Amino acid sequence: MSQNVQQVAPAPAIDHAAAAERYLAAWNATEAGALARAVTAAFTAQATYTDPLADVAGHDGLTALITGAHQQFPGFVFRPLGAVDGHHDIARFGWELVAPDGSAPVAGFDVVRLAEDGRIVSVLGFLDRVPGA
């Protein structure tokens, strides 16, 4: 008796590192037009972002959150901390927020779920180092 086995084409590979690069580019964009383009490139329209200090959704929520971070930390930039680790549609990566003097008073890591096109569907953020903590 023969079995009817269906072959399923593998899903296209998601580039976890590229997703993290687009994510950090969005967080580093400061000019309104560049920020809007970076958020659209990094996140799906309904993307959610949750960390200990924020819980937002959509491009408008993300843009407001990023703008607020730049207001709180003017001149600071986000940079990757370590390698991006990923499997399936999930990635995790560390980052730090670097001051103009080179110090990094804020650091954390994020776990993201990615859409098939590599854009972020959801972010779960964790803060490992914060000022005054």
C-alpha positions in Angstrom: 0.0 0.0 0.0 1.5 3.4 -1.0 1.1 6.4 1.1 0.2 9.7 -0.3 2.8 12.1 1.1 2.6 15.8 0.2 5.8 17.7 -0.1 5.6 21.2 1.3 7.9 23.8 -0.1 10.0 25.3 2.7 9.1 28.9 3.6 11.6 31.4 2.4 14.4 32.0 4.9 14.0 35.2 6.9 17.2 37.3 7.4 17.1 37.9 11.1 20.2 40.1 11.1 18.7 42.3 8.4 15.5 42.7 10.4 17.5 43.8 13.5 19.5 46.3 11.3 16.2 47.8 10.0 14.9 47.9 13.6 18.0 49.8 14.9 17.8 52.1 11.8 14.3 53.1 12.8 15.4 53.8 16.4 18.2 55.9 15.1 16.2 58.0 12.6 15.6 61.5 13.9 14.2 63.5 11.0 10.4 63.0 10.7 10.4 61.8 7.0 13.3 59.5 7.6 11.7 58.1 10.7 8.4 57.4 9.0 10.3 55.6 6.1 12.4 53.6 8.6 9.4 52.6 10.7 7.5 51.4 7.6 10.6 49.5 6.4 11.1 47.8 9.8 7.6 47.1 11.1 4.3 45.9 9.7 1.4 48.4 9.9 -0.1 46.6 13.0 3.1 45.8 14.8 3.1 45.9 18.5 5.9 47.0 20.9 6.0 46.1 24.6 8.7 46.8 27.1 8.7 47.7 30.9 8.0 51.4 30.0 5.9 51.2 26.9 3.1 49.3 25.2 2.2 50.7 21.7 0.9 49.5 18.4 1.0 50.6 14.8 3.3 52.9 12.9 2.0 56.0 14.7 2.5 54.5 18.1 6.0 53.3 17.2 6.9 56.7 15.7 5.7 58.5 18.8 7.7 56.1 21.1 10.9 56.6 19.1 10.5 60.4 19.0 10.0 60.3 22.8 13.2 58.4 23.2 15.1 60.9 21.2 13.6 63.8 23.2 14.7 62.0 26.4 18.1 61.1 25.1 19.2 63.8 22.6 22.2 62.9 20.5 22.2 59.3 21.7 22.3 56.4 19.2 21.3 52.8 19.4 23.9 50.2 18.5 23.8 46.4 18.4 25.3 44.5 21.3 26.4 41.0 20.2 25.1 38.9 17.4 21.5 38.4 16.3 20.1 35.0 17.2 17.1 33.7 15.3 15.1 30.7 14.2 11.9 30.4 12.3 10.2 33.8 12.5 11.7 34.8 15.9 14.9 36.8 16.5 16.6 38.1 19.6 19.3 40.7 19.9 21.0 43.0 22.3 21.4 46.7 22.0 22.7 49.7 23.9 22.0 53.4 23.8 25.2 55.3 23.4 25.7 58.9 24.6 27.7 61.4 22.6 30.6 60.9 25.1 30.7 57.2 24.2 29.1 55.9 27.5 26.1 53.6 27.2 23.8 54.2 30.2 21.0 52.1 28.7 21.1 48.5 27.4 18.7 45.7 26.8 17.6 43.0 24.5 14.5 42.5 22.3 12.7 39.4 21.1 10.9 40.0 17.8 8.4 38.0 15.7 8.8 38.6 11.9 6.4 38.5 9.1 7.2 36.6 5.9 8.6 39.7 4.4 11.1 40.1 7.3 9.3 43.1 8.9 8.6 43.0 12.6 5.1 42.0 13.8 5.8 42.2 17.5 8.6 43.3 19.9 9.0 42.2 23.5 11.7 44.4 25.0 13.8 43.9 28.1 15.9 46.6 29.9 19.1 45.3 31.4 20.7 48.6 32.3 18.9 51.9 33.0 20.1 55.1 34.6 19.6 55.2 38.3 18.6 51.6 38.6 
